[in-house]
């Protein structure tokens, strides 16, 4: 038997080798080129979306910024105006006269009155405390407290009293501590 050494690859084997080379080349291209490019593309899309969202937020902020600035300017002007009113009222002792009149209207004539310095916030004053000693009945004190409860600018922080000697309804000395807050339209 003689072996033919010249025998090469058959046509079928050649097609199989070429097909395997094409499949291998395609697989290598997918693994080493297409997948990394796709992942890079996804990262770039995510970055683009994040930047687009940030841009929309900045655009929205730029649209509202003038209204924020206007609101801030109005608040600053209102604060300065109300501070000036309160300072002028505090310096002219109108608050003390107003509280004296309020107590007298409720049957509690004042015996003594001490005003604290207004509590400062920067250059503006926010509130002050007025300590008063008055005399009257428990019912008068209750009416005063009910009236003060319905005001926006006045609050009674502390009340103490001594019972009267002969008259069980008469209170000897009533100590009141009022806190007056900064207001726009103080009616005096």
C-alpha positions as CSV (number, residue, x, y, z in Angstrom):
1,X,0.0,0.0,0.0
2,X,1.2,3.3,-0.9
3,X,0.4,6.5,0.9
4,X,-0.2,9.5,-1.2
5,X,1.7,12.3,0.5
6,X,0.3,14.9,-1.8
7,X,-3.1,14.6,-0.4
8,X,-4.1,18.0,1.0
9,X,-7.2,19.3,2.7
10,X,-10.4,18.4,1.3
11,X,-12.9,21.0,0.2
12,X,-15.0,20.2,3.2
13,X,-12.1,20.6,5.6
14,X,-11.1,23.9,4.0
15,X,-14.6,25.3,4.4
16,X,-14.7,24.1,8.0
17,X,-11.4,25.8,8.8
18,X,-12.5,29.1,7.1
19,X,-15.8,29.0,8.9
20,X,-14.0,28.4,12.3
21,X,-11.6,31.3,11.5
22,X,-14.6,33.6,10.7
23,X,-16.5,32.5,13.9
24,X,-13.3,32.9,16.0
25,X,-12.6,36.3,14.5
26,X,-16.2,37.4,15.0
27,X,-16.2,36.2,18.6
28,X,-12.9,38.0,19.3
29,X,-14.2,41.2,17.7
30,X,-17.4,41.0,19.9
31,X,-15.5,40.3,23.1
32,X,-12.5,42.6,22.6
33,X,-14.0,45.5,20.5
34,X,-17.8,45.6,20.4
35,X,-18.6,45.0,24.1
36,X,-16.1,47.5,25.4
37,X,-17.3,50.1,22.8
38,X,-20.9,49.4,23.9
39,X,-20.0,49.8,27.6
40,X,-18.2,53.1,26.8
41,X,-21.3,54.2,24.8
42,X,-23.5,53.4,27.8
43,X,-21.2,55.3,30.2
44,X,-21.2,58.3,27.9
45,X,-25.1,58.2,27.6
46,X,-25.4,58.1,31.4
47,X,-23.0,61.0,31.7
48,X,-24.9,62.9,29.1
49,X,-28.2,62.3,30.9
50,X,-26.7,63.4,34.2
51,X,-25.4,66.6,32.6
52,X,-28.7,67.2,30.9
53,X,-30.5,66.9,34.3
54,X,-28.0,69.2,35.9
55,X,-28.5,71.7,33.1
56,X,-32.2,71.6,33.5
57,X,-31.9,72.2,37.2
58,X,-29.6,75.2,36.6
59,X,-31.9,76.6,34.0
60,X,-34.8,76.3,36.4
61,X,-32.8,78.0,39.1
62,X,-31.9,80.8,36.7
63,X,-35.5,81.3,35.9
64,X,-36.6,81.5,39.6
65,X,-33.5,83.4,40.8
66,X,-34.9,86.9,40.0
67,X,-38.1,86.1,42.0
68,X,-35.9,84.8,44.9
69,X,-33.9,88.0,44.8
70,X,-37.1,90.1,44.7
71,X,-38.6,88.2,47.6
72,X,-35.4,88.6,49.6
73,X,-35.2,92.4,48.8
74,X,-38.8,92.8,50.0
75,X,-38.2,90.9,53.2
76,X,-35.1,93.0,54.0
77,X,-37.0,96.2,53.3
78,X,-40.0,95.1,55.4
79,X,-37.7,94.0,58.2
80,X,-35.9,97.4,58.2
81,X,-39.2,99.3,58.2
82,X,-40.7,97.3,61.0
83,X,-37.5,97.5,63.0
84,X,-37.5,101.3,62.7
85,X,-41.1,101.4,63.8
86,X,-40.5,99.2,66.8
87,X,-37.3,101.1,67.8
88,X,-39.1,104.5,67.6
89,X,-42.0,103.1,69.6
90,X,-39.7,101.6,72.3
91,X,-37.7,104.8,72.6
92,X,-40.7,107.0,72.9
93,X,-42.2,104.8,75.7
94,X,-45.4,104.3,73.7
95,X,-45.3,100.6,74.6
96,X,-45.3,101.5,78.3
97,X,-48.2,103.9,77.9
98,X,-50.1,101.3,75.8
99,X,-49.7,98.6,78.5
100,X,-50.6,101.1,81.3
101,X,-53.8,102.0,79.4
102,X,-54.6,98.2,78.7
103,X,-54.3,97.4,82.5
104,X,-56.4,100.4,83.5
105,X,-59.1,99.5,81.0
106,X,-59.3,96.1,82.7
107,X,-59.5,97.5,86.2
108,X,-55.9,96.9,87.1
109,X,-54.3,100.2,87.9
110,X,-50.5,100.1,87.7
111,X,-48.4,100.6,90.8
112,X,-45.0,100.1,89.1
113,X,-43.6,99.5,85.6
114,X,-40.1,98.5,84.5
115,X,-39.2,98.2,80.8
116,X,-36.2,96.1,79.7
117,X,-34.0,97.2,76.8
118,X,-35.2,95.7,73.6
119,X,-33.5,92.4,72.7
120,X,-31.3,93.0,69.7
121,X,-30.8,91.0,66.6
122,X,-28.0,92.6,64.7
123,X,-29.1,96.2,64.3
124,X,-32.8,95.4,64.6
125,X,-34.8,94.8,67.8
126,X,-37.1,91.8,68.1
127,X,-38.9,92.1,71.4
128,X,-38.8,93.7,74.8
129,X,-40.0,92.7,78.3
130,X,-42.2,95.0,80.5
131,X,-42.6,94.1,84.1
132,X,-45.6,95.7,85.8
133,X,-47.1,95.6,89.3
134,X,-50.8,96.2,89.4
135,X,-53.6,95.8,91.8
136,X,-57.2,94.5,91.2
137,X,-59.4,91.5,91.4
138,X,-58.9,88.0,90.1
139,X,-61.7,88.5,87.5
140,X,-60.0,91.7,86.2
141,X,-56.7,89.7,85.9
142,X,-58.6,86.9,84.1
143,X,-60.2,89.4,81.6
144,X,-56.7,91.0,80.9
145,X,-55.2,87.6,80.3
146,X,-58.0,86.7,77.9
147,X,-57.6,89.9,76.0
148,X,-53.8,89.5,75.7
149,X,-54.3,85.9,74.5
150,X,-56.0,87.2,71.4
151,X,-53.2,89.7,70.4
152,X,-50.5,88.9,67.9
153,X,-47.8,91.1,69.4
154,X,-48.2,90.7,73.2
155,X,-47.9,87.8,75.5
156,X,-47.9,87.5,79.3
157,X,-44.9,85.5,80.2
158,X,-45.3,85.4,84.0
159,X,-48.0,86.2,86.6
160,X,-47.6,86.2,90.4
161,X,-49.9,87.7,93.0
162,X,-50.6,87.9,96.8
163,X,-54.1,87.5,98.2
164,X,-55.7,90.6,99.7
165,X,-56.4,90.8,103.4
166,X,-60.0,91.7,104.0
167,X,-61.5,91.1,100.5
168,X,-61.1,87.5,99.3
169,X,-61.6,88.6,95.7
170,X,-59.1,91.5,95.8
171,X,-55.5,90.6,95.0
172,X,-52.9,92.7,96.9
173,X,-50.1,92.9,94.4
174,X,-50.1,91.3,91.0
175,X,-46.8,91.1,89.1
176,X,-47.1,90.7,85.4
177,X,-44.3,90.2,82.9
178,X,-45.3,91.2,79.3
179,X,-43.3,90.3,76.2
180,X,-43.9,92.7,73.3
181,X,-42.8,91.5,69.9
182,X,-42.0,93.6,66.9
183,X,-45.2,94.5,65.0
184,X,-46.1,96.6,62.0
185,X,-49.3,98.3,63.1
186,X,-49.1,98.9,66.9
187,X,-52.3,100.8,67.8
188,X,-51.6,103.2,70.5
